Structure formats: C-alpha cells, structure tokens
Amino acid sequence: MPAKLLTEFGGTFVFLSVIALSGPTGPLAPLVIGLALAAMVYMGGHVSGAHYNPAVSFGLLLRGVITPAIFGLYCVTQLIAGSLAFAVAFLISGANGGIHPGPGVYWYSALTAEVLFTTALALVVMNVAATRETAGNSYYGLAIGFTVACGAFVAGPISGGAFNPAVAFGATLREALFGHGTWSDLWIYLVGPLIGATLAAAIHRIQARPGPVPPELAEREV
C-alpha cells in the first residue's frame, strides 16, 4: 500500500504543480495540463490506478473498482499533495489566486460546466482503465489527458475548469493563505465533480462491467 499512496502523492503533486504554474503558457495552458496528466497517468497507472482526483476515485468506488478504505486514503493523499503543489508553485513563481467562475458567470453555469466535464473525465477513465473489454490498452493515458485538455479549453472561461476537488482545494487554500481570499466558491468545485462522478458511474453501469480489481488495489492489501 505505501507504493500506491506514494504514487498518488507524486502524480497528483506533479500534475497540480503544472496547473498552478501554467499561467504564463497562456492559451496553450489547457494543452500543457492535459499532456502533464497523460504523462503522470502513464507513470502511475500500473501502480495506483493514477487517479490524482478525488472525484475519479469516488466514481471508481461507486463502480466497485476500489474499496471505501482505499478511497479514503487516496482522497487524503490527493488533497495533501494538491495543497503542497499550489504552495510550492507560489514559492517558485509568486503566482497566487484561487479558482472562481469567470467574470459575469452565474454559479449555476459554473456548476453545470463542472458536472458535465467531470462526468466526461470519469467516464473516460472508467471505459479505458476499468473495463474488461479495454483491459491492457496502451492509449488510456492520452484519452484521459486529452479529455481534461478539451474540458479546460471549453469550460475554463466559464468555471475555471477544475473538474477535480484537489485542484479547487489547493488553489483556494493558497489564495486564503497568501492572498486573503475567501472559500465562498469552493463548494462549486466539490459538489460539481462529485455529481459528475456519480453520473459517470451510473452511465458506466449500463455500458459495461467494470474490469477486475487490480491486485495492488485489492482489499486484502489495505
């Protein structure tokens, strides 16, 4: 189990560090973020499942791919890694700021965007990395990374494009600590992704049976 948690920590830290430092890349930021996620998925997929996202872990819990104990450990690890990633990014670049809906965007528009694209992300993860029919494929990392990139391009100006409670928590905590920001919008990025993961699990239940639980995630090893 330590290897799985270390992998989740490292993958989440690197992925969210790229998000936190991606501002200077301008309009290419979504592509940079998607490629970073793809690389980290290939790095850790065979060890921990490469979730790096509490919403993805929640969806896989609902599908029976991971156990409640693993879900809890993964979520704590992801939130800690995400918080450290945004703090280190502040030390590196001085970049600050949380995550909020775009200018003039109503909360329900941002919430809907988070639900929609988290559903897409979790559904892609379930179909390429947790389904018997696609077991052993070599494209899962690119599929997952490009899903996030597409979502960030489209929904970034609307909701900020988090699709990940660890991103929202880390960014909000950084703004609160270093920029006197508020926590008022955090709920959007917790509720939206969890609803999206639930919808993805419901759709995947109709689509296919989940693949076998990998040995490294088996309950007997918790």
SULDASUL-V220235 format. One record per residue. N is the residue number from 0. RES is the residue in one letter. PHI is phi as a letter, one per 30 degrees, with the letter a starting at -180 (999 if undefined). PSI is psi in whole degrees, 0 to 359 (999 if undefined). Layout:
n:N res:RES phi:PHI psi:PSI
n:N res:RES phi:PHI psi:PSI
This chain:
n:0 res:M phi:999 psi:323
n:1 res:P phi:e psi:323
n:2 res:A phi:d psi:323
n:3 res:K phi:d psi:315
n:4 res:L phi:d psi:321
n:5 res:L phi:d psi:320
n:6 res:T phi:d psi:317
n:7 res:E phi:d psi:319
n:8 res:F phi:d psi:309
n:9 res:G phi:d psi:315
n:10 res:G phi:d psi:317
n:11 res:T phi:d psi:318
n:12 res:F phi:d psi:312
n:13 res:V phi:d psi:313
n:14 res:F phi:e psi:312
n:15 res:L phi:d psi:334
n:16 res:S phi:d psi:319
n:17 res:V phi:d psi:317
n:18 res:I phi:e psi:312
n:19 res:A phi:d psi:334
n:20 res:L phi:c psi:6
n:21 res:S phi:d psi:355
n:22 res:G phi:e psi:313
n:23 res:P phi:d psi:344
n:24 res:T phi:d psi:354
n:25 res:G phi:h psi:230
n:26 res:P phi:d psi:347
n:27 res:L phi:d psi:358
n:28 res:A phi:e psi:315
n:29 res:P phi:e psi:323
n:30 res:L phi:d psi:318
n:31 res:V phi:d psi:316
n:32 res:I phi:d psi:317
n:33 res:G phi:d psi:319
n:34 res:L phi:d psi:322
n:35 res:A phi:d psi:317
n:36 res:L phi:d psi:316
n:37 res:A phi:e psi:315
n:38 res:A phi:d psi:317
n:39 res:M phi:d psi:330
n:40 res:V phi:d psi:316
n:41 res:Y phi:d psi:326
n:42 res:M phi:d psi:316
n:43 res:G phi:c psi:359
n:44 res:G phi:e psi:322
n:45 res:H phi:d psi:350
n:46 res:V phi:c psi:302
n:47 res:S phi:c psi:350
n:48 res:G phi:j psi:348
n:49 res:A phi:h psi:58
n:50 res:H phi:d psi:302
n:51 res:Y phi:h psi:22
n:52 res:N phi:a psi:116
n:53 res:P phi:e psi:329
n:54 res:A phi:d psi:319
n:55 res:V phi:d psi:316
n:56 res:S phi:d psi:320
n:57 res:F phi:d psi:317
n:58 res:G phi:d psi:319
n:59 res:L phi:d psi:331
n:60 res:L phi:d psi:315
n:61 res:L phi:d psi:331
n:62 res:R phi:d psi:359
n:63 res:G phi:i psi:15
n:64 res:V phi:d psi:327
n:65 res:I phi:b psi:163
n:66 res:T phi:c psi:164
n:67 res:P phi:e psi:323
n:68 res:A phi:d psi:315
n:69 res:I phi:d psi:319
n:70 res:F phi:e psi:313
n:71 res:G phi:d psi:315
n:72 res:L phi:d psi:319
n:73 res:Y phi:d psi:316
n:74 res:C phi:d psi:314
n:75 res:V phi:d psi:316
n:76 res:T phi:d psi:316
n:77 res:Q phi:d psi:319
n:78 res:L phi:d psi:320
n:79 res:I phi:d psi:314
n:80 res:A phi:d psi:319
n:81 res:G phi:d psi:318
n:82 res:S phi:d psi:317
n:83 res:L phi:d psi:323
n:84 res:A phi:d psi:315
n:85 res:F phi:d psi:328
n:86 res:A phi:d psi:316
n:87 res:V phi:d psi:322
n:88 res:A phi:d psi:323
n:89 res:F phi:d psi:319
n:90 res:L phi:d psi:326
n:91 res:I phi:d psi:312
n:92 res:S phi:c psi:347
n:93 res:G phi:i psi:3
n:94 res:A phi:d psi:133
n:95 res:N phi:b psi:179
n:96 res:G phi:j psi:147
n:97 res:G phi:c psi:209
n:98 res:I phi:b psi:130
n:99 res:H phi:b psi:161
n:100 res:P phi:e psi:153
n:101 res:G phi:d psi:166
n:102 res:P phi:e psi:128
n:103 res:G phi:i psi:4
n:104 res:V phi:c psi:129
n:105 res:Y phi:d psi:155
n:106 res:W phi:e psi:323
n:107 res:Y phi:d psi:333
n:108 res:S phi:d psi:316
n:109 res:A phi:d psi:317
n:110 res:L phi:d psi:316
n:111 res:T phi:d psi:319
n:112 res:A phi:d psi:318
n:113 res:E phi:d psi:320
n:114 res:V phi:d psi:312
n:115 res:L phi:d psi:309
n:116 res:F phi:d psi:337
n:117 res:T phi:d psi:324
n:118 res:T phi:e psi:313
n:119 res:A phi:d psi:314
n:120 res:L phi:d psi:308
n:121 res:A phi:d psi:324
n:122 res:L phi:d psi:321
n:123 res:V phi:d psi:315
n:124 res:V phi:e psi:313
n:125 res:M phi:d psi:322
n:126 res:N phi:d psi:330
n:127 res:V phi:c psi:343
n:128 res:A phi:b psi:359
n:129 res:A phi:b psi:35
n:130 res:T phi:b psi:135
n:131 res:R phi:e psi:318
n:132 res:E phi:d psi:338
n:133 res:T phi:c psi:12
n:134 res:A phi:e psi:136
n:135 res:G phi:i psi:7
n:136 res:N phi:d psi:163
n:137 res:S phi:c psi:4
n:138 res:Y phi:c psi:2
n:139 res:Y phi:d psi:322
n:140 res:G phi:d psi:316
n:141 res:L phi:d psi:320
n:142 res:A phi:d psi:316
n:143 res:I phi:d psi:314
n:144 res:G phi:d psi:317
n:145 res:F phi:d psi:333
n:146 res:T phi:d psi:316
n:147 res:V phi:d psi:319
n:148 res:A phi:d psi:315
n:149 res:C phi:d psi:315
n:150 res:G phi:d psi:319
n:151 res:A phi:d psi:320
n:152 res:F phi:d psi:314
n:153 res:V phi:d psi:313
n:154 res:A phi:c psi:350
n:155 res:G phi:e psi:311
n:156 res:P phi:d psi:344
n:157 res:I phi:c psi:302
n:158 res:S phi:c psi:347
n:159 res:G phi:j psi:345
n:160 res:G phi:i psi:53
n:161 res:A phi:d psi:299
n:162 res:F phi:h psi:22
n:163 res:N phi:a psi:112
n:164 res:P phi:e psi:331
n:165 res:A phi:d psi:323
n:166 res:V phi:d psi:311
n:167 res:A phi:d psi:317
n:168 res:F phi:d psi:315
n:169 res:G phi:d psi:316
n:170 res:A phi:d psi:320
n:171 res:T phi:d psi:319
n:172 res:L phi:d psi:317
n:173 res:R phi:d psi:315
n:174 res:E phi:d psi:322
n:175 res:A phi:d psi:321
n:176 res:L phi:d psi:318
n:177 res:F phi:c psi:349
n:178 res:G phi:b psi:11
n:179 res:H phi:h psi:37
n:180 res:G phi:d psi:176
n:181 res:T phi:c psi:168
n:182 res:W phi:c psi:12
n:183 res:S phi:d psi:332
n:184 res:D phi:c psi:357
n:185 res:L phi:e psi:325
n:186 res:W phi:e psi:327
n:187 res:I phi:e psi:321
n:188 res:Y phi:c psi:359
n:189 res:L phi:c psi:310
n:190 res:V phi:d psi:313
n:191 res:G phi:e psi:306
n:192 res:P phi:d psi:324
n:193 res:L phi:d psi:322
n:194 res:I phi:d psi:316
n:195 res:G phi:d psi:318
n:196 res:A phi:d psi:323
n:197 res:T phi:d psi:317
n:198 res:L phi:d psi:319
n:199 res:A phi:d psi:318
n:200 res:A phi:d psi:321
n:201 res:A phi:d psi:318
n:202 res:I phi:d psi:316
n:203 res:H phi:d psi:329
n:204 res:R phi:d psi:327
n:205 res:I phi:d psi:322
n:206 res:Q phi:d psi:311
n:207 res:A phi:a psi:162
n:208 res:R phi:d psi:141
n:209 res:P phi:d psi:150
n:210 res:G phi:d psi:170
n:211 res:P phi:d psi:144
n:212 res:V phi:d psi:125
n:213 res:P phi:e psi:146
n:214 res:P phi:e psi:324
n:215 res:E phi:d psi:346
n:216 res:L phi:c psi:6
n:217 res:A phi:d psi:146
n:218 res:E phi:d psi:330
n:219 res:R phi:d psi:344
n:220 res:E phi:c psi:357
n:221 res:V phi:d psi:999
